[in-house]
């Protein structure tokens, strides 16, 4: 027995969805999948580009490192363009993670003890005989070496250039 007129209306099948609505939902899901894939591809591309410039360096506890002081590390009114940027060597006390290290700084350095790996450089130790051999500022006119200028002078003399005499006088 119907109680009111709405009970006499035909009942729609709620389990069945209209064909156009199904197509719209399917198309929308495909667009979402494509956008998600594009985001993943671009993220991988940007990560690869950033990794090419990344310097992978890890230090151990007890290692000595040079620290690079940036402008924001200096207290107010103490920053100078001529101030030393690389200070140290300082010992690593704790490795917080591969990207952050706790250093043992002296009391006169008024800055945080935690540094990012991009502001740390490995300390190689005191100079030795090997370092003197590899020194790029060594004098090329030391005895026992074959000077480049003498070779250039010989070459110019064979060509009959008058510059060879000028170089020889210098």
Residue pairs with C-beta under 8 A, 6 or more apart in sequence:
2 8
55 118
57 117
57 120
57 122
58 98
58 117
59 65
59 92
59 95
59 101
59 117
59 120
59 122
60 92
60 95
61 92
61 93
61 94
61 95
62 91
62 92
63 91
63 92
63 122
63 123
64 88
64 89
64 90
64 91
64 92
64 123
65 88
65 89
65 90
65 92
65 101
65 103
65 120
65 121
65 122
65 123
66 86
66 87
66 88
66 89
66 90
66 120
66 121
66 122
66 123
67 86
67 87
67 88
67 90
67 103
67 115
67 119
67 120
67 121
68 85
68 86
68 119
68 120
68 121
69 83
69 84
69 85
69 86
69 87
69 111
69 119
70 119
71 79
73 111
73 112
74 83
74 111
75 110
86 121
87 109
88 123
89 123
90 103
90 104
90 105
91 103
91 104
92 101
92 102
92 103
92 104
93 102
93 103
93 104
93 113
94 101
94 102
95 101
95 102
96 102
96 114
98 117
99 116
99 117
100 114
100 115
100 116
100 117
101 114
101 115
101 117
101 120
102 113
102 114
103 113
103 114
103 115
104 113
105 111
105 113
132 138
140 147
140 148
141 147
149 167
152 167
153 164
153 167
153 168
156 163
156 164
156 167
157 164
